[in-house]
Amino acid sequence: MYWDVIEVRPEPGFSLFVRFKDGLCGHVQLAREELTGVLAPLMDVDFFERVFVAQGAVTWPGEIDLAPDAMHADIASRKEH
């Protein structure tokens, strides 16, 4: 799909730089208060930095991933290119 992630880089402050298959790129800021439950391991900075792309999704070990379509829509709505 056009919203498949092809590149991801961790940045300070629980932020990610992401680039999508359609060329859209930008930053996704994860709120610390949302890093609970299955996302709780992301509070560990060393773990957070282990992010990678798997099958078009932003992923961490342990099958933790983020929905690429929601990230794409968020970045596109901010017109961040």
N, C-alpha and C positions, 0 to 999 in steps of 0.2 A: 504494500500500500504506500501511498505518497507520504504518509506520516511515519514510516519506518525510520528508526534512528540508525544512522550510519557512523556517528562519532559521538563520544561522550567524554568529558573531562571533569574531574572533581575540582572545585574551587573553594576557597576559604568561606567559612560561615554557612556550611551546609547548602552550598549553591552548586549547580551543575551547568556546564556549557554543553549544549546538544546541537547536533546538525542532523537534519532529516534528509531523506532520500530526494525530496523535491527541491532541495537547496536552502530551505528555510533554516535559520540557525538563531540561537539566542540562549538566554539564561533562565534556569528554573531555580527558584529559591524554595527550599524546603523549610517549613516552620518547625522549630524545635518542639513546640507543643503538639504537633501532629505526629511526631516520631514515637508512637506508642504501639503496643500490640506487636504485630508482625514486623513493623518498621522500627521497633525499639533498638535493634542492633546498629542501626545507622547513627545513633547518638555517639558511638565510638568513632572518633575521627579516622583512626587507622583502618577500621572496617569500611567506613564511608568511602575512603579513597580507593578501595578495591573494586569500584564500579567498572562495569564493562557492558558491551552490547551483545545481546544474544537474541537471535531471531527477530531483530528490529525493535527490541525493547531495552530500556535501561535496566540493568540487572546487577545484583550482588550475589555472592555465594549464599547458598541456602534457599535458592529459588525466590528471593525477594526481588520484585520488579515493580516498575511504574508504568502506567498506561500511556503509551506514546501518543495516542490520539488526543488525550486531554492536554498533554504538554504542548503538542502542536497547536491546538486551538488557543491555548493561553498565550503562547509567543506570538502567533498570528494576530491575535486581538490587540496586542501591544505594538504591533507593527515594528518589532525589533528584528532587524536583519543584519 
